[in-house]
Amino acid sequence: MRTTTRLGIATAALGVTALALTGCASGTSSSTTTTAAASSASGPAVDLSDVCPSTVVVQTDWNPEGDHGHLYQMLGPNPKIDASGKTVSGDLYANGKSTGVKLEIRAGGPAIGYSTVSSQMYQDKSITLGYVSTDEAVEFSGNLPTTAVFAENDQSPMVIMYDPSKYKDVSSIKELGKDLEKKKGVVRYFNGAAYMTYLQESGTLPKSVLDGSYDGTPSKFVSAGGTDAQQGFATAEPYIYENQVAAWGKKVDYKLISSTGWNPYPETMSVRTGDLQKLSPCLKKLVPVMQQADVDYLASPSATNDLITQLVKQYNNGWAYDSKVGAFAAKQMKDLGIATDGENGYVGDLDEQRVTDFIEKAKPIFDGSGGHVKSGLEAGDLYTNEFLDKSISLGY
């Protein structure tokens, strides 16, 4: 779930060691003359008007950012920004042409009171799809069931970051944990994170180095002078801390949490499970459009990143993000294998064995913390690959 883990950069922008990012503009509602990248693509027309809702509503789990680039890529020219409602809408484009329906993208995180996307989807039935990571889908599979239909990223960008000048030649998070213990350092994270329970219970990190006091600001990491490690995202913090946190101003290194075996699919495009059959005719046409948008964004992210930057400015809710961070995010997604075709040669699928293995790891943790895991939960309850076009590949 991203709403707690992603809080860091938003509050960091307000902290004493604030991020020197693009300033935010105020406003309630406006339209933009930005020409979205979707309008410059080419290919056959796609008509969604006979099978999809007149407006496809997508609930994201956080503020606009490069990690969501595939979604904003689908907006046609001159989308309308509702700054007070933290939404943007416009024609849903595919291959440079309108599909005959609208796309409305809703910000998550602070815009929905940091609630989960699953709960938001069940409270507001106008939402067509939402960003639901596999861990959230497992946790609420019993009372808020969702089915993933497209995974825009194959790996989570969540990391534990550290100062490479203090912790040299670290090959794994487990090795980092041993070194932290020797130097009396800690890993600072948001209290209650399920992945951290897994890291402790699996023996990856000793309990003595765990510190759930992370408040989202860079101050404690900076004041520790490199002795402590901290949670973060490979698509943001490494660039921000080196270039935009003046009190730090140097490189950090990091290890992906997915390398430890806690490996949920992040932010999968999901529907309420009970609506899957009804939405199937729409999804059969729409999912390939989302696949192609993912490919197009990663091939040329600049125009979409400019739109994301404009949205962040107008939403003006403490989140600080600019096109430079967006460019870094797109590059990291490719370089680190966060966005890949997986093993099947096409983008967007979920692997049955991987989901099964994750359920086995996650169920005891969520059961122990009061989760609502479905009895007898199986991988097939959480996703389907049936709508994917196997010819659409990232090509790298």
N, C-alpha and C positions, 0 to 999 in steps of 0.2 A: 504494500500500500504506500502510495507516494505522498499522501497529504501530511504525514508527520515527518518523513525523511527529507522531503524537499523544502521544508520550512526554512532551512538554514540560510539560503541566499537571500530570501525575502527579508528576514529579520536582520541579517548582516548588513543590509543596506541602510538600516536605521540605527545600527550600533555605533559605539564610540570609534571603532576602526572601520568606518563606513566604506562601502565599495564606491569607487569613483566611476560610476557608470553613467549612462545617459540619463538626464533629468526627466522627470515625469510631468506630463501636462494634465491639467484638470479639464473637466467637461462632463456633460451628461449624455449627449447623444450626437453623433455626427456621421458623415459618410466620408470615405476616402477615395482619392483619385488614383490610388495605387493600382497598377496593372499587375494582377497576380500572375505567377509563372504559368498557371494552368492555361491561360489564354494564348500562350505562345507555343504550346505543344501541337503535335499533328497526328493524324490518324483517323480511322473511321468514326463516324458519329455514333453515340450511344444514347438511346432513348430510354429513360427511366420513368417517364411520366405515366405509363400504363401499369406499372408494377410496384412503384415505391410511393411512400407518402409524398404529398406535395412539397413538404419541407422535411428533409432528413435532419434530425436533431442529434447532435453528438455531445455527450457530456464528457469533458476531459477531467483528469485528476489533479491538474495544476494550472498555473498561469501559462500563457503562451510561451513556448520555448522551441529551440531547434529539435529537441527530441520528438516533438509533435509535428515536425515539418510536413510529413506526408499528408496530414489532415488539412492544414492551411493551404497546401499545394492545390487542393481541389477547388478552391474558391475562384470564381471568375473575376473579371475586371470590376473595379468600383464597388467592392463589398461595403455594406453598411455596418458601421461600428456603433454599438450601444455601450457607451462608456460606463453608464450607471449600472446597467444590467450585466456588464462584463461578458458580452456576447458579440459575435460578428456573424453576419449572414450575407449571402449572395447566391448567384447562380452556381449550381454544382456543375463544374466543367470536367469533361473527359476528352482528351486528344484535341484540345483547343476549341472545343465546341460545347455549348450548353446541353445538358442532358434532359432539360425540360422540367427539372425540379430545383428547389432551393436547398442550400446547405446552411444550417445554423450551428455554430460551434460555441459551446459554453465553457467558460473557464471554471476550473475546480479550485481546490485548496481554499484560500480565504473567501473566494466568491460564493462558496456553499458551506461556509462555517466549518471547514476542515472535515466535513463528513465524508464517508466512503462513497465512491461512485455507485456501488451496489445499492446502498440505501437510497441514494438520490434517484436512481432508476425506478425503484419501487414506489417512491413517494410521488414521482411525476411521470405518469405514463405517456406523456408527449415525447419523452426521450426515446429515440430509435436505437441508438447504440451508445455504449459507454466504454471508457478505458478501465478495464478490470484485469489487474495482474493475477497470475495463477495463485499466488498465496492468498490474496483476497477472495478469489473464487472458491478456494478450498475452505477457508475460514467460515464463509457464509453460505456454503452449498446447501445447508439444511433449511435455512429460512429465507434466503435471498438468492436463489439459484440463477446463475448466468451461464451462457454458453459462448465461448470465444469462436469467432469466425475468421479472424485474421490477426496474425502476430507480426506487427511491422518490424519488430526487433527480435533477434534470436537470443540475445543475452541481455541481462540487466546491466546498466551502467553504474550501479552502486559499487562503491569502493571503500576501502580503508586507506586513508592517505597519511603520509608521514614525511619527515625531513630526511632526504637521502644523505645529507652530510652527517647526520647522527646515527642513522641506521643504514649502513653501507652493505651492498650486495645481499639484500634480503630477497629470498627466492619465493616466499610464500607468507600468507597471513599467520600460519602457525609458527613459522620461524620469527616473524615480527613479534608475536606474542611473547616468545621466550626472551627476545632481546629487550622488550619493554619491561619485562619482569626484572631483568638484571639491572636496568637503569632506573627502576622505580617510576617508569612512565605508565600512562594509561591510554586506553582507547576510549575517546569521548564520543557518545552517541545519544540519540533521543531515547529516553527511558521507555521501556515497553516494546522495543523492536523485536519482532519474532525471530529475525535472522540472528540477532545477538544471543538469544536463548539457545538457538541451534549451535552457534559457534562455541558456546560454553559447554553445552551438554555433549557435543561431539568431541570435546577435548582439543579443539582448534585453538581456543584462547583460554588461558587460566582465569579463574574468577577474580584473582587479585588485580588484574589490569583493566577490569571493566568499570567504566564510569558513565552512568546514565545522566550526567548533568549537562549535556550539550544543550545550549539554548539557541543555537543557530547563528550566533555571532562569531567572528574570527578571534575575539579577544583572548579567550583562554588558550587557544592554539598558539597564538602569537606570544603571549606572555610566558608560555612554557619554554620558549626558546628552542623548540624542536624536540624536546624530550617526550612529548605526548603525540599520539596519533588521533585521528578523527575520521568519522564517517563523511562521505561525500559522494559526488557523482563524477565519473570520468569525463563526462561531457560538459562539465562546467568548472568545478573548483580548481583543477590544475591550471587552467588559463587565468581564472579570476585571481587566485592567490599570487600568482607570479606577476600579473600585469595590472591588477586593479585594487589590490589590498596594499596600500602604501606602507603599512606597518610591517608587512612581510616581504613582498617584492622579490621573491626568488622561487626557484622551482620546488615543487613537492613531487614525491613519487607516490605510487599507489598500487594496490592489488585489488582486482575484481572479487567481490564477494562470491560471485558465481563459481569461482575456482575452488571453493571449499566444499561444493556439493549442494549448497543452498542455491538452487538455480531455477527460480520461477520464470516463466515468460512475462516480460514487463508490458503493462499497458495494452493488453490484447483488446482489439475491437470486439465487443461482446453485446449480446442481446439478452433480454430476460428469457430464460429457458422456455417458459410457457408461450412465448411469442415466436419461437423459432419457426414453427410450421407456417404460421401466417405470413411471416416475413420472407420465407424461402424464395418466392418468385423475385422479390426485390434483391435479395442478397446474391442470387445467381448472377445478376447483371452488375450489382454495385461492388461486390468484393473484388472482381478483376480491375475495376476502376481504381479502387484503393491500392491494389498491388502496383498498378502502373504509376500512380501518384507517388508512391514510395520510391520507385525507381527513378522517376523524374526529379524528385527533390534531391536525392543524394547525388545525382549527376550534375545538378546545377541549382544549388540552394540559395543563391544570393537574393533573388527577387522575393522569395517567400520569407527569408530572414528579415528583409526590410519591412515586410508587412507585419511580421511578429514583433519587431521593434516598435512599430507604430502602435500596435495594439497595447503593448506594455505601457507605453507613454500615456495613452488615453485612459486605460483602466486605472492607473494611478493608485495602486493599493499597497505600495511598499515593495513590490517585486521590481528588481532592477536587472535589466537584460538588454543587450544590444546586438547588432549584427555581427560584431567581432566574436562574441561568445557563440552566436549561432553558427558561424563559419567553423569555429573550433569544434563545436558539437558534431556537425556533419562529418568533418574529417575524422574525429575520434570514432564515430560509429562505424566507419569503414575500416580504419586502421586497426582497431581493436577487435574486430569481428563481432561487434555488438549488432550490426545489421548485416546479415548474411543470408544466403539461400539455404542454409542448413546443409543437410546431406542429400537433398532431393533435387537440387538444381533449379528450384523456383522459390520465389519469395512468399513468406506468409504462413507456412504450415507449422503445426505443432506435432511433436513426436510422441507417440503413445507410451513408449517405455520411459521416456524422460518424465512425462506427466505422472505416470504410475509411481516411479521412484520418488518423485517430489511429494506425492500424497503420503507415502509411507514415512517420510521425514517430517512433514508438516502436521499431520493429524495429531500425533501425541502432544505437540507443542500447543496447538489451538485448543485441543480438548482440555489441557491443563490450565489454560488461561480464560476459560469460559466461552470458547468459540461455539459455532453452530454447524459443525461438520456433519454432513449427511451420513446416515448409517449405511455402510456398505458402499461408500463412494468409490467410483471407478473413473479412470481417465476419460472414458467416453461420455461421462456425465458433464464434463467441463468444456469440451471443444468439439468442433467438427471441421474437417478440411474439405468438405464436399463442394464448396463454392469457389475454390481457388482455381485459377487458370494456370496450368502447369507450364505454359509457354512463357510466362512472365518472370524474368530473372533480373537480378541486380547486375549481373554481367561482370563481376570482378572476383 
